[in-house]
Amino acid sequence: MGWIITLIVGGIIGWLAGLILGKDVPGGVIGNIIAGIIGAWLGGLIFGDFGPTIGDIAIIPALIGAIILILIVSFVMRAMRKA
């Protein structure tokens, strides 16, 4: 049951990060889940675990990490299109 909650929270965080940036995450729902989970890991490394926690994911660092991840992916994809 814990993995299901983690996947749902990861998907919501990826979706929110995409909304905040005004960019679509490549891969749809699966991309949102991946961006949310990797963003949670990245945000935890950079900012630590603070704020409210749902499904073992600290929401605020995860959202910030997902935003950073989506920015990096969008820059890389833009550079690949130019090349």
mmCIF file of the N, C-alpha and C atoms, coordinates in Angstrom:
data_MODEL
# 
_entry.id   MODEL 
# 
loop_
_atom_site.group_PDB 
_atom_site.id 
_atom_site.type_symbol 
_atom_site.label_atom_id 
_atom_site.label_alt_id 
_atom_site.label_comp_id 
_atom_site.label_asym_id 
_atom_site.label_entity_id 
_atom_site.label_seq_id 
_atom_site.pdbx_PDB_ins_code 
_atom_site.Cartn_x 
_atom_site.Cartn_y 
_atom_site.Cartn_z 
_atom_site.occupancy 
_atom_site.B_iso_or_equiv 
_atom_site.pdbx_formal_charge 
_atom_site.auth_seq_id 
_atom_site.auth_comp_id 
_atom_site.auth_asym_id 
_atom_site.auth_atom_id 
_atom_site.pdbx_PDB_model_num 
ATOM 1   N N  . MET A 1 1  ? 0.817  -1.190 0.000   1.00 0.00 ? 1  MET A N  1 
ATOM 2   C CA . MET A 1 1  ? 0.000  0.000  0.000   1.00 0.00 ? 1  MET A CA 1 
ATOM 3   C C  . MET A 1 1  ? 0.863  1.257  0.000   1.00 0.00 ? 1  MET A C  1 
ATOM 4   N N  . GLY A 1 2  ? 2.050  1.183  0.602   1.00 0.00 ? 2  GLY A N  1 
ATOM 5   C CA . GLY A 1 2  ? 2.934  2.335  0.673   1.00 0.00 ? 2  GLY A CA 1 
ATOM 6   C C  . GLY A 1 2  ? 3.426  2.788  -0.695  1.00 0.00 ? 2  GLY A C  1 
ATOM 7   N N  . TRP A 1 3  ? 3.707  1.810  -1.582  1.00 0.00 ? 3  TRP A N  1 
ATOM 8   C CA . TRP A 1 3  ? 4.175  2.160  -2.933  1.00 0.00 ? 3  TRP A CA 1 
ATOM 9   C C  . TRP A 1 3  ? 3.090  2.848  -3.738  1.00 0.00 ? 3  TRP A C  1 
ATOM 10  N N  . ILE A 1 4  ? 1.847  2.420  -3.547  1.00 0.00 ? 4  ILE A N  1 
ATOM 11  C CA . ILE A 1 4  ? 0.743  3.036  -4.280  1.00 0.00 ? 4  ILE A CA 1 
ATOM 12  C C  . ILE A 1 4  ? 0.595  4.495  -3.880  1.00 0.00 ? 4  ILE A C  1 
ATOM 13  N N  . ILE A 1 5  ? 0.675  4.764  -2.598  1.00 0.00 ? 5  ILE A N  1 
ATOM 14  C CA . ILE A 1 5  ? 0.580  6.149  -2.115  1.00 0.00 ? 5  ILE A CA 1 
ATOM 15  C C  . ILE A 1 5  ? 1.762  6.963  -2.620  1.00 0.00 ? 5  ILE A C  1 
ATOM 16  N N  . THR A 1 6  ? 2.948  6.374  -2.615  1.00 0.00 ? 6  THR A N  1 
ATOM 17  C CA . THR A 1 6  ? 4.133  7.069  -3.118  1.00 0.00 ? 6  THR A CA 1 
ATOM 18  C C  . THR A 1 6  ? 3.978  7.405  -4.598  1.00 0.00 ? 6  THR A C  1 
ATOM 19  N N  . LEU A 1 7  ? 3.449  6.475  -5.388  1.00 0.00 ? 7  LEU A N  1 
ATOM 20  C CA . LEU A 1 7  ? 3.232  6.724  -6.809  1.00 0.00 ? 7  LEU A CA 1 
ATOM 21  C C  . LEU A 1 7  ? 2.201  7.821  -7.035  1.00 0.00 ? 7  LEU A C  1 
ATOM 22  N N  . ILE A 1 8  ? 1.138  7.804  -6.258  1.00 0.00 ? 8  ILE A N  1 
ATOM 23  C CA . ILE A 1 8  ? 0.102  8.835  -6.392  1.00 0.00 ? 8  ILE A CA 1 
ATOM 24  C C  . ILE A 1 8  ? 0.648  10.201 -6.015  1.00 0.00 ? 8  ILE A C  1 
ATOM 25  N N  . VAL A 1 9  ? 1.344  10.284 -4.892  1.00 0.00 ? 9  VAL A N  1 
ATOM 26  C CA . VAL A 1 9  ? 1.920  11.557 -4.460  1.00 0.00 ? 9  VAL A CA 1 
ATOM 27  C C  . VAL A 1 9  ? 2.972  12.035 -5.458  1.00 0.00 ? 9  VAL A C  1 
ATOM 28  N N  . GLY A 1 10 ? 3.796  11.133 -5.967  1.00 0.00 ? 10 GLY A N  1 
ATOM 29  C CA . GLY A 1 10 ? 4.786  11.492 -6.989  1.00 0.00 ? 10 GLY A CA 1 
ATOM 30  C C  . GLY A 1 10 ? 4.128  12.037 -8.238  1.00 0.00 ? 10 GLY A C  1 
ATOM 31  N N  . GLY A 1 11 ? 3.036  11.420 -8.673  1.00 0.00 ? 11 GLY A N  1 
ATOM 32  C CA . GLY A 1 11 ? 2.302  11.899 -9.840  1.00 0.00 ? 11 GLY A CA 1 
ATOM 33  C C  . GLY A 1 11 ? 1.720  13.276 -9.627  1.00 0.00 ? 11 GLY A C  1 
ATOM 34  N N  . ILE A 1 12 ? 1.158  13.509 -8.450  1.00 0.00 ? 12 ILE A N  1 
ATOM 35  C CA . ILE A 1 12 ? 0.584  14.827 -8.141  1.00 0.00 ? 12 ILE A CA 1 
ATOM 36  C C  . ILE A 1 12 ? 1.669  15.889 -8.084  1.00 0.00 ? 12 ILE A C  1 
ATOM 37  N N  . ILE A 1 13 ? 2.813  15.561 -7.485  1.00 0.00 ? 13 ILE A N  1 
ATOM 38  C CA . ILE A 1 13 ? 3.905  16.528 -7.404  1.00 0.00 ? 13 ILE A CA 1 
ATOM 39  C C  . ILE A 1 13 ? 4.450  16.847 -8.789  1.00 0.00 ? 13 ILE A C  1 
ATOM 40  N N  . GLY A 1 14 ? 4.628  15.841 -9.637  1.00 0.00 ? 14 GLY A N  1 
ATOM 41  C CA . GLY A 1 14 ? 5.078  16.078 -11.011 1.00 0.00 ? 14 GLY A CA 1 
ATOM 42  C C  . GLY A 1 14 ? 4.095  16.928 -11.785 1.00 0.00 ? 14 GLY A C  1 
ATOM 43  N N  . TRP A 1 15 ? 2.808  16.675 -11.601 1.00 0.00 ? 15 TRP A N  1 
ATOM 44  C CA . TRP A 1 15 ? 1.766  17.440 -12.266 1.00 0.00 ? 15 TRP A CA 1 
ATOM 45  C C  . TRP A 1 15 ? 1.777  18.891 -11.800 1.00 0.00 ? 15 TRP A C  1 
ATOM 46  N N  . LEU A 1 16 ? 1.880  19.101 -10.480 1.00 0.00 ? 16 LEU A N  1 
ATOM 47  C CA . LEU A 1 16 ? 1.930  20.465 -9.942  1.00 0.00 ? 16 LEU A CA 1 
ATOM 48  C C  . LEU A 1 16 ? 3.163  21.230 -10.431 1.00 0.00 ? 16 LEU A C  1 
ATOM 49  N N  . ALA A 1 17 ? 4.291  20.551 -10.485 1.00 0.00 ? 17 ALA A N  1 
ATOM 50  C CA . ALA A 1 17 ? 5.509  21.208 -10.972 1.00 0.00 ? 17 ALA A CA 1 
ATOM 51  C C  . ALA A 1 17 ? 5.344  21.623 -12.430 1.00 0.00 ? 17 ALA A C  1 
ATOM 52  N N  . GLY A 1 18 ? 4.722  20.773 -13.230 1.00 0.00 ? 18 GLY A N  1 
ATOM 53  C CA . GLY A 1 18 ? 4.453  21.121 -14.621 1.00 0.00 ? 18 GLY A CA 1 
ATOM 54  C C  . GLY A 1 18 ? 3.498  22.299 -14.735 1.00 0.00 ? 18 GLY A C  1 
ATOM 55  N N  . LEU A 1 19 ? 2.502  22.344 -13.870 1.00 0.00 ? 19 LEU A N  1 
ATOM 56  C CA . LEU A 1 19 ? 1.569  23.476 -13.869 1.00 0.00 ? 19 LEU A CA 1 
ATOM 57  C C  . LEU A 1 19 ? 2.260  24.775 -13.472 1.00 0.00 ? 19 LEU A C  1 
ATOM 58  N N  . ILE A 1 20 ? 3.101  24.710 -12.458 1.00 0.00 ? 20 ILE A N  1 
ATOM 59  C CA . ILE A 1 20 ? 3.801  25.910 -11.987 1.00 0.00 ? 20 ILE A CA 1 
ATOM 60  C C  . ILE A 1 20 ? 4.698  26.463 -13.087 1.00 0.00 ? 20 ILE A C  1 
ATOM 61  N N  . LEU A 1 21 ? 5.391  25.588 -13.791 1.00 0.00 ? 21 LEU A N  1 
ATOM 62  C CA . LEU A 1 21 ? 6.299  26.027 -14.854 1.00 0.00 ? 21 LEU A CA 1 
ATOM 63  C C  . LEU A 1 21 ? 5.584  26.297 -16.171 1.00 0.00 ? 21 LEU A C  1 
ATOM 64  N N  . GLY A 1 22 ? 4.364  25.822 -16.313 1.00 0.00 ? 22 GLY A N  1 
ATOM 65  C CA . GLY A 1 22 ? 3.647  25.980 -17.571 1.00 0.00 ? 22 GLY A CA 1 
ATOM 66  C C  . GLY A 1 22 ? 4.188  25.097 -18.675 1.00 0.00 ? 22 GLY A C  1 
ATOM 67  N N  . LYS A 1 23 ? 4.799  23.983 -18.311 1.00 0.00 ? 23 LYS A N  1 
ATOM 68  C CA . LYS A 1 23 ? 5.383  23.053 -19.279 1.00 0.00 ? 23 LYS A CA 1 
ATOM 69  C C  . LYS A 1 23 ? 4.777  21.673 -19.060 1.00 0.00 ? 23 LYS A C  1 
ATOM 70  N N  . ASP A 1 24 ? 4.599  20.954 -20.151 1.00 0.00 ? 24 ASP A N  1 
ATOM 71  C CA . ASP A 1 24 ? 4.140  19.571 -20.045 1.00 0.00 ? 24 ASP A CA 1 
ATOM 72  C C  . ASP A 1 24 ? 5.333  18.664 -19.788 1.00 0.00 ? 24 ASP A C  1 
ATOM 73  N N  . VAL A 1 25 ? 5.135  17.729 -18.884 1.00 0.00 ? 25 VAL A N  1 
ATOM 74  C CA . VAL A 1 25 ? 6.175  16.740 -18.614 1.00 0.00 ? 25 VAL A CA 1 
ATOM 75  C C  . VAL A 1 25 ? 6.075  15.666 -19.688 1.00 0.00 ? 25 VAL A C  1 
ATOM 76  N N  . PRO A 1 26 ? 7.190  15.373 -20.378 1.00 0.00 ? 26 PRO A N  1 
ATOM 77  C CA . PRO A 1 26 ? 7.132  14.317 -21.403 1.00 0.00 ? 26 PRO A CA 1 
ATOM 78  C C  . PRO A 1 26 ? 6.735  12.981 -20.781 1.00 0.00 ? 26 PRO A C  1 
ATOM 79  N N  . GLY A 1 27 ? 5.857  12.263 -21.434 1.00 0.00 ? 27 GLY A N  1 
ATOM 80  C CA . GLY A 1 27 ? 5.472  10.940 -20.954 1.00 0.00 ? 27 GLY A CA 1 
ATOM 81  C C  . GLY A 1 27 ? 4.125  10.900 -20.271 1.00 0.00 ? 27 GLY A C  1 
ATOM 82  N N  . GLY A 1 28 ? 3.429  12.008 -20.169 1.00 0.00 ? 28 GLY A N  1 
ATOM 83  C CA . GLY A 1 28 ? 2.098  12.029 -19.572 1.00 0.00 ? 28 GLY A CA 1 
ATOM 84  C C  . GLY A 1 28 ? 2.113  11.665 -18.095 1.00 0.00 ? 28 GLY A C  1 
ATOM 85  N N  . VAL A 1 29 ? 1.208  10.774 -17.717 1.00 0.00 ? 29 VAL A N  1 
ATOM 86  C CA . VAL A 1 29 ? 1.055  10.388 -16.315 1.00 0.00 ? 29 VAL A CA 1 
ATOM 87  C C  . VAL A 1 29 ? 2.312  9.698  -15.795 1.00 0.00 ? 29 VAL A C  1 
ATOM 88  N N  . ILE A 1 30 ? 2.878  8.805  -16.584 1.00 0.00 ? 30 ILE A N  1 
ATOM 89  C CA . ILE A 1 30 ? 4.105  8.109  -16.175 1.00 0.00 ? 30 ILE A CA 1 
ATOM 90  C C  . ILE A 1 30 ? 5.239  9.120  -16.001 1.00 0.00 ? 30 ILE A C  1 
ATOM 91  N N  . GLY A 1 31 ? 5.330  10.088 -16.897 1.00 0.00 ? 31 GLY A N  1 
ATOM 92  C CA . GLY A 1 31 ? 6.341  11.134 -16.780 1.00 0.00 ? 31 GLY A CA 1 
ATOM 93  C C  . GLY A 1 31 ? 6.156  11.973 -15.527 1.00 0.00 ? 31 GLY A C  1 
ATOM 94  N N  . ASN A 1 32 ? 4.894  12.264 -15.174 1.00 0.00 ? 32 ASN A N  1 
ATOM 95  C CA . ASN A 1 32 ? 4.619  13.008 -13.947 1.00 0.00 ? 32 ASN A CA 1 
ATOM 96  C C  . ASN A 1 32 ? 5.048  12.224 -12.715 1.00 0.00 ? 32 ASN A C  1 
ATOM 97  N N  . ILE A 1 33 ? 4.763  10.926 -12.711 1.00 0.00 ? 33 ILE A N  1 
ATOM 98  C CA . ILE A 1 33 ? 5.154  10.090 -11.570 1.00 0.00 ? 33 ILE A CA 1 
ATOM 99  C C  . ILE A 1 33 ? 6.671  10.042 -11.449 1.00 0.00 ? 33 ILE A C  1 
ATOM 100 N N  . ILE A 1 34 ? 7.348  9.838  -12.570 1.00 0.00 ? 34 ILE A N  1 
ATOM 101 C CA . ILE A 1 34 ? 8.810  9.774  -12.555 1.00 0.00 ? 34 ILE A CA 1 
ATOM 102 C C  . ILE A 1 34 ? 9.394  11.118 -12.121 1.00 0.00 ? 34 ILE A C  1 
ATOM 103 N N  . ALA A 1 35 ? 8.864  12.226 -12.661 1.00 0.00 ? 35 ALA A N  1 
ATOM 104 C CA . ALA A 1 35 ? 9.357  13.551 -12.280 1.00 0.00 ? 35 ALA A CA 1 
ATOM 105 C C  . ALA A 1 35 ? 9.120  13.822 -10.803 1.00 0.00 ? 35 ALA A C  1 
ATOM 106 N N  . GLY A 1 36 ? 7.975  13.394 -10.287 1.00 0.00 ? 36 GLY A N  1 
ATOM 107 C CA . GLY A 1 36 ? 7.684  13.595 -8.867  1.00 0.00 ? 36 GLY A CA 1 
ATOM 108 C C  . GLY A 1 36 ? 8.589  12.795 -7.953  1.00 0.00 ? 36 GLY A C  1 
ATOM 109 N N  . ILE A 1 37 ? 8.829  11.534 -8.300  1.00 0.00 ? 37 ILE A N  1 
ATOM 110 C CA . ILE A 1 37 ? 9.662  10.683 -7.445  1.00 0.00 ? 37 ILE A CA 1 
ATOM 111 C C  . ILE A 1 37 ? 11.131 11.100 -7.525  1.00 0.00 ? 37 ILE A C  1 
ATOM 112 N N  . ILE A 1 38 ? 11.637 11.341 -8.738  1.00 0.00 ? 38 ILE A N  1 
ATOM 113 C CA . ILE A 1 38 ? 13.026 11.799 -8.864  1.00 0.00 ? 38 ILE A CA 1 
ATOM 114 C C  . ILE A 1 38 ? 13.173 13.197 -8.265  1.00 0.00 ? 38 ILE A C  1 
ATOM 115 N N  . GLY A 1 39 ? 12.156 14.039 -8.440  1.00 0.00 ? 39 GLY A N  1 
ATOM 116 C CA . GLY A 1 39 ? 12.174 15.371 -7.825  1.00 0.00 ? 39 GLY A CA 1 
ATOM 117 C C  . GLY A 1 39 ? 12.195 15.298 -6.307  1.00 0.00 ? 39 GLY A C  1 
ATOM 118 N N  . ALA A 1 40 ? 11.473 14.325 -5.743  1.00 0.00 ? 40 ALA A N  1 
ATOM 119 C CA . ALA A 1 40 ? 11.495 14.143 -4.289  1.00 0.00 ? 40 ALA A CA 1 
ATOM 120 C C  . ALA A 1 40 ? 12.880 13.738 -3.816  1.00 0.00 ? 40 ALA A C  1 
ATOM 121 N N  . TRP A 1 41 ? 13.517 12.851 -4.572  1.00 0.00 ? 41 TRP A N  1 
ATOM 122 C CA . TRP A 1 41 ? 14.876 12.433 -4.216  1.00 0.00 ? 41 TRP A CA 1 
ATOM 123 C C  . TRP A 1 41 ? 15.845 13.611 -4.335  1.00 0.00 ? 41 TRP A C  1 
ATOM 124 N N  . LEU A 1 42 ? 15.749 14.341 -5.444  1.00 0.00 ? 42 LEU A N  1 
ATOM 125 C CA . LEU A 1 42 ? 16.627 15.480 -5.681  1.00 0.00 ? 42 LEU A CA 1 
ATOM 126 C C  . LEU A 1 42 ? 16.401 16.579 -4.637  1.00 0.00 ? 42 LEU A C  1 
ATOM 127 N N  . GLY A 1 43 ? 15.150 16.880 -4.359  1.00 0.00 ? 43 GLY A N  1 
ATOM 128 C CA . GLY A 1 43 ? 14.834 17.893 -3.348  1.00 0.00 ? 43 GLY A CA 1 
ATOM 129 C C  . GLY A 1 43 ? 15.292 17.476 -1.961  1.00 0.00 ? 43 GLY A C  1 
ATOM 130 N N  . GLY A 1 44 ? 15.187 16.186 -1.663  1.00 0.00 ? 44 GLY A N  1 
ATOM 131 C CA . GLY A 1 44 ? 15.668 15.684 -0.372  1.00 0.00 ? 44 GLY A CA 1 
ATOM 132 C C  . GLY A 1 44 ? 17.175 15.805 -0.235  1.00 0.00 ? 44 GLY A C  1 
ATOM 133 N N  . LEU A 1 45 ? 17.899 15.578 -1.334  1.00 0.00 ? 45 LEU A N  1 
ATOM 134 C CA . LEU A 1 45 ? 19.354 15.725 -1.303  1.00 0.00 ? 45 LEU A CA 1 
ATOM 135 C C  . LEU A 1 45 ? 19.768 17.185 -1.112  1.00 0.00 ? 45 LEU A C  1 
ATOM 136 N N  . ILE A 1 46 ? 19.080 18.074 -1.807  1.00 0.00 ? 46 ILE A N  1 
ATOM 137 C CA . ILE A 1 46 ? 19.467 19.484 -1.769  1.00 0.00 ? 46 ILE A CA 1 
ATOM 138 C C  . ILE A 1 46 ? 18.972 20.181 -0.508  1.00 0.00 ? 46 ILE A C  1 
ATOM 139 N N  . PHE A 1 47 ? 17.701 19.969 -0.160  1.00 0.00 ? 47 PHE A N  1 
ATOM 140 C CA . PHE A 1 47 ? 17.076 20.744 0.912   1.00 0.00 ? 47 PHE A CA 1 
ATOM 141 C C  . PHE A 1 47 ? 16.809 19.958 2.181   1.00 0.00 ? 47 PHE A C  1 
ATOM 142 N N  . GLY A 1 48 ? 16.952 18.656 2.149   1.00 0.00 ? 48 GLY A N  1 
ATOM 143 C CA . GLY A 1 48 ? 16.628 17.843 3.317   1.00 0.00 ? 48 GLY A CA 1 
ATOM 144 C C  . GLY A 1 48 ? 15.132 17.572 3.371   1.00 0.00 ? 48 GLY A C  1 
ATOM 145 N N  . ASP A 1 49 ? 14.688 16.977 4.450   1.00 0.00 ? 49 ASP A N  1 
ATOM 146 C CA . ASP A 1 49 ? 13.270 16.653 4.617   1.00 0.00 ? 49 ASP A CA 1 
ATOM 147 C C  . ASP A 1 49 ? 12.649 17.606 5.621   1.00 0.00 ? 49 ASP A C  1 
ATOM 148 N N  . PHE A 1 50 ? 11.830 18.517 5.124   1.00 0.00 ? 50 PHE A N  1 
ATOM 149 C CA . PHE A 1 50 ? 11.103 19.414 6.008   1.00 0.00 ? 50 PHE A CA 1 
ATOM 150 C C  . PHE A 1 50 ? 9.699  19.607 5.458   1.00 0.00 ? 50 PHE A C  1 
ATOM 151 N N  . GLY A 1 51 ? 8.838  20.113 6.271   1.00 0.00 ? 51 GLY A N  1 
ATOM 152 C CA . GLY A 1 51 ? 7.467  20.347 5.844   1.00 0.00 ? 51 GLY A CA 1 
ATOM 153 C C  . GLY A 1 51 ? 6.620  19.096 5.976   1.00 0.00 ? 51 GLY A C  1 
ATOM 154 N N  . PRO A 1 52 ? 5.397  19.182 5.473   1.00 0.00 ? 52 PRO A N  1 
ATOM 155 C CA . PRO A 1 52 ? 4.484  18.037 5.580   1.00 0.00 ? 52 PRO A CA 1 
ATOM 156 C C  . PRO A 1 52 ? 4.969  16.851 4.751   1.00 0.00 ? 52 PRO A C  1 
ATOM 157 N N  . THR A 1 53 ? 4.674  15.657 5.251   1.00 0.00 ? 53 THR A N  1 
ATOM 158 C CA . THR A 1 53 ? 5.100  14.423 4.599   1.00 0.00 ? 53 THR A CA 1 
ATOM 159 C C  . THR A 1 53 ? 3.881  13.560 4.301   1.00 0.00 ? 53 THR A C  1 
ATOM 160 N N  . ILE A 1 54 ? 3.803  13.086 3.063   1.00 0.00 ? 54 ILE A N  1 
ATOM 161 C CA . ILE A 1 54 ? 2.748  12.152 2.674   1.00 0.00 ? 54 ILE A CA 1 
ATOM 162 C C  . ILE A 1 54 ? 3.431  10.996 1.940   1.00 0.00 ? 54 ILE A C  1 
ATOM 163 N N  . GLY A 1 55 ? 3.173  9.775  2.378   1.00 0.00 ? 55 GLY A N  1 
ATOM 164 C CA . GLY A 1 55 ? 3.750  8.605  1.722   1.00 0.00 ? 55 GLY A CA 1 
ATOM 165 C C  . GLY A 1 55 ? 5.268  8.639  1.709   1.00 0.00 ? 55 GLY A C  1 
ATOM 166 N N  . ASP A 1 56 ? 5.883  9.054  2.796   1.00 0.00 ? 56 ASP A N  1 
ATOM 167 C CA . ASP A 1 56 ? 7.342  9.158  2.939   1.00 0.00 ? 56 ASP A CA 1 
ATOM 168 C C  . ASP A 1 56 ? 7.964  10.164 1.981   1.00 0.00 ? 56 ASP A C  1 
ATOM 169 N N  . ILE A 1 57 ? 7.177  11.101 1.450   1.00 0.00 ? 57 ILE A N  1 
ATOM 170 C CA . ILE A 1 57 ? 7.694  12.156 0.584   1.00 0.00 ? 57 ILE A CA 1 
ATOM 171 C C  . ILE A 1 57 ? 7.425  13.489 1.262   1.00 0.00 ? 57 ILE A C  1 
ATOM 172 N N  . ALA A 1 58 ? 8.498  14.241 1.527   1.00 0.00 ? 58 ALA A N  1 
ATOM 173 C CA . ALA A 1 58 ? 8.359  15.600 2.059   1.00 0.00 ? 58 ALA A CA 1 
ATOM 174 C C  . ALA A 1 58 ? 7.904  16.487 0.895   1.00 0.00 ? 58 ALA A C  1 
ATOM 175 N N  . ILE A 1 59 ? 6.741  17.087 1.025   1.00 0.00 ? 59 ILE A N  1 
ATOM 176 C CA . ILE A 1 59 ? 6.073  17.743 -0.091  1.00 0.00 ? 59 ILE A CA 1 
ATOM 177 C C  . ILE A 1 59 ? 6.851  18.939 -0.636  1.00 0.00 ? 59 ILE A C  1 
ATOM 178 N N  . ILE A 1 60 ? 7.287  19.841 0.204   1.00 0.00 ? 60 ILE A N  1 
ATOM 179 C CA . ILE A 1 60 ? 7.930  21.085 -0.256  1.00 0.00 ? 60 ILE A CA 1 
ATOM 180 C C  . ILE A 1 60 ? 9.255  20.814 -0.973  1.00 0.00 ? 60 ILE A C  1 
ATOM 181 N N  . PRO A 1 61 ? 10.191 20.053 -0.382  1.00 0.00 ? 61 PRO A N  1 
ATOM 182 C CA . PRO A 1 61 ? 11.419 19.766 -1.130  1.00 0.00 ? 61 PRO A CA 1 
ATOM 183 C C  . PRO A 1 61 ? 11.160 18.956 -2.397  1.00 0.00 ? 61 PRO A C  1 
ATOM 184 N N  . ALA A 1 62 ? 10.164 18.075 -2.367  1.00 0.00 ? 62 ALA A N  1 
ATOM 185 C CA . ALA A 1 62 ? 9.854  17.275 -3.554  1.00 0.00 ? 62 ALA A CA 1 
ATOM 186 C C  . ALA A 1 62 ? 9.345  18.165 -4.679  1.00 0.00 ? 62 ALA A C  1 
ATOM 187 N N  . LEU A 1 63 ? 8.504  19.135 -4.355  1.00 0.00 ? 63 LEU A N  1 
ATOM 188 C CA . LEU A 1 63 ? 7.986  20.043 -5.371  1.00 0.00 ? 63 LEU A CA 1 
ATOM 189 C C  . LEU A 1 63 ? 9.099  20.901 -5.959  1.00 0.00 ? 63 LEU A C  1 
ATOM 190 N N  . ILE A 1 64 ? 9.970  21.407 -5.111  1.00 0.00 ? 64 ILE A N  1 
ATOM 191 C CA . ILE A 1 64 ? 11.100 22.211 -5.590  1.00 0.00 ? 64 ILE A CA 1 
ATOM 192 C C  . ILE A 1 64 ? 12.039 21.353 -6.440  1.00 0.00 ? 64 ILE A C  1 
ATOM 193 N N  . GLY A 1 65 ? 12.312 20.128 -5.990  1.00 0.00 ? 65 GLY A N  1 
ATOM 194 C CA . GLY A 1 65 ? 13.164 19.218 -6.762  1.00 0.00 ? 65 GLY A CA 1 
ATOM 195 C C  . GLY A 1 65 ? 12.557 18.858 -8.102  1.00 0.00 ? 65 GLY A C  1 
ATOM 196 N N  . ALA A 1 66 ? 11.236 18.656 -8.148  1.00 0.00 ? 66 ALA A N  1 
ATOM 197 C CA . ALA A 1 66 ? 10.570 18.338 -9.414  1.00 0.00 ? 66 ALA A CA 1 
ATOM 198 C C  . ALA A 1 66 ? 10.619 19.528 -10.369 1.00 0.00 ? 66 ALA A C  1 
ATOM 199 N N  . ILE A 1 67 ? 10.488 20.736 -9.832  1.00 0.00 ? 67 ILE A N  1 
ATOM 200 C CA . ILE A 1 67 ? 10.598 21.936 -10.668 1.00 0.00 ? 67 ILE A CA 1 
ATOM 201 C C  . ILE A 1 67 ? 11.999 22.025 -11.268 1.00 0.00 ? 67 ILE A C  1 
ATOM 202 N N  . ILE A 1 68 ? 13.014 21.790 -10.454 1.00 0.00 ? 68 ILE A N  1 
ATOM 203 C CA . ILE A 1 68 ? 14.396 21.818 -10.947 1.00 0.00 ? 68 ILE A CA 1 
ATOM 204 C C  . ILE A 1 68 ? 14.594 20.748 -12.025 1.00 0.00 ? 68 ILE A C  1 
ATOM 205 N N  . LEU A 1 69 ? 14.079 19.550 -11.784 1.00 0.00 ? 69 LEU A N  1 
ATOM 206 C CA . LEU A 1 69 ? 14.214 18.454 -12.738 1.00 0.00 ? 69 LEU A CA 1 
ATOM 207 C C  . LEU A 1 69 ? 13.535 18.783 -14.067 1.00 0.00 ? 69 LEU A C  1 
ATOM 208 N N  . ILE A 1 70 ? 12.334 19.331 -14.019 1.00 0.00 ? 70 ILE A N  1 
ATOM 209 C CA . ILE A 1 70 ? 11.617 19.668 -15.252 1.00 0.00 ? 70 ILE A CA 1 
ATOM 210 C C  . ILE A 1 70 ? 12.338 20.765 -16.011 1.00 0.00 ? 70 ILE A C  1 
ATOM 211 N N  . LEU A 1 71 ? 12.916 21.736 -15.293 1.00 0.00 ? 71 LEU A N  1 
ATOM 212 C CA . LEU A 1 71 ? 13.699 22.773 -15.963 1.00 0.00 ? 71 LEU A CA 1 
ATOM 213 C C  . LEU A 1 71 ? 14.907 22.177 -16.680 1.00 0.00 ? 71 LEU A C  1 
ATOM 214 N N  . ILE A 1 72 ? 15.610 21.278 -16.016 1.00 0.00 ? 72 ILE A N  1 
ATOM 215 C CA . ILE A 1 72 ? 16.789 20.643 -16.615 1.00 0.00 ? 72 ILE A CA 1 
ATOM 216 C C  . ILE A 1 72 ? 16.385 19.829 -17.844 1.00 0.00 ? 72 ILE A C  1 
ATOM 217 N N  . VAL A 1 73 ? 15.313 19.045 -17.729 1.00 0.00 ? 73 VAL A N  1 
ATOM 218 C CA . VAL A 1 73 ? 14.860 18.232 -18.864 1.00 0.00 ? 73 VAL A CA 1 
ATOM 219 C C  . VAL A 1 73 ? 14.425 19.112 -20.025 1.00 0.00 ? 73 VAL A C  1 
ATOM 220 N N  . SER A 1 74 ? 13.742 20.217 -19.741 1.00 0.00 ? 74 SER A N  1 
ATOM 221 C CA . SER A 1 74 ? 13.306 21.098 -20.830 1.00 0.00 ? 74 SER A CA 1 
ATOM 222 C C  . SER A 1 74 ? 14.489 21.766 -21.517 1.00 0.00 ? 74 SER A C  1 
ATOM 223 N N  . PHE A 1 75 ? 15.532 22.148 -20.755 1.00 0.00 ? 75 PHE A N  1 
ATOM 224 C CA . PHE A 1 75 ? 16.734 22.719 -21.370 1.00 0.00 ? 75 PHE A CA 1 
ATOM 225 C C  . PHE A 1 75 ? 17.445 21.696 -22.244 1.00 0.00 ? 75 PHE A C  1 
ATOM 226 N N  . VAL A 1 76 ? 17.555 20.465 -21.775 1.00 0.00 ? 76 VAL A N  1 
ATOM 227 C CA . VAL A 1 76 ? 18.219 19.418 -22.540 1.00 0.00 ? 76 VAL A CA 1 
ATOM 228 C C  . VAL A 1 76 ? 17.437 19.111 -23.817 1.00 0.00 ? 76 VAL A C  1 
ATOM 229 N N  . MET A 1 77 ? 16.129 19.021 -23.707 1.00 0.00 ? 77 MET A N  1 
ATOM 230 C CA . MET A 1 77 ? 15.317 18.729 -24.893 1.00 0.00 ? 77 MET A CA 1 
ATOM 231 C C  . MET A 1 77 ? 15.376 19.869 -25.903 1.00 0.00 ? 77 MET A C  1 
ATOM 232 N N  . ARG A 1 78 ? 15.419 21.110 -25.428 1.00 0.00 ? 78 ARG A N  1 
ATOM 233 C CA . ARG A 1 78 ? 15.539 22.252 -26.333 1.00 0.00 ? 78 ARG A CA 1 
ATOM 234 C C  . ARG A 1 78 ? 16.885 22.226 -27.036 1.00 0.00 ? 78 ARG A C  1 
ATOM 235 N N  . ALA A 1 79 ? 17.958 21.895 -26.308 1.00 0.00 ? 79 ALA A N  1 
ATOM 236 C CA . ALA A 1 79 ? 19.291 21.810 -26.911 1.00 0.00 ? 79 ALA A CA 1 
ATOM 237 C C  . ALA A 1 79 ? 19.365 20.681 -27.935 1.00 0.00 ? 79 ALA A C  1 
ATOM 238 N N  . MET A 1 80 ? 18.684 19.579 -27.674 1.00 0.00 ? 80 MET A N  1 
ATOM 239 C CA . MET A 1 80 ? 18.694 18.459 -28.614 1.00 0.00 ? 80 MET A CA 1 
ATOM 240 C C  . MET A 1 80 ? 17.935 18.822 -29.891 1.00 0.00 ? 80 MET A C  1 
ATOM 241 N N  . ARG A 1 81 ? 16.881 19.606 -29.774 1.00 0.00 ? 81 ARG A N  1 
ATOM 242 C CA . ARG A 1 81 ? 16.133 20.027 -30.969 1.00 0.00 ? 81 ARG A CA 1 
ATOM 243 C C  . ARG A 1 81 ? 16.936 20.965 -31.833 1.00 0.00 ? 81 ARG A C  1 
ATOM 244 N N  . LYS A 1 82 ? 17.773 21.811 -31.217 1.00 0.00 ? 82 LYS A N  1 
ATOM 245 C CA . LYS A 1 82 ? 18.601 22.751 -31.974 1.00 0.00 ? 82 LYS A CA 1 
ATOM 246 C C  . LYS A 1 82 ? 19.746 22.060 -32.685 1.00 0.00 ? 82 LYS A C  1 
ATOM 247 N N  . ALA A 1 83 ? 20.195 20.947 -32.121 1.00 0.00 ? 83 ALA A N  1 
ATOM 248 C CA . ALA A 1 83 ? 21.357 20.252 -32.699 1.00 0.00 ? 83 ALA A CA 1 
ATOM 249 C C  . ALA A 1 83 ? 21.019 19.426 -33.865 1.00 0.00 ? 83 ALA A C  1 
# 
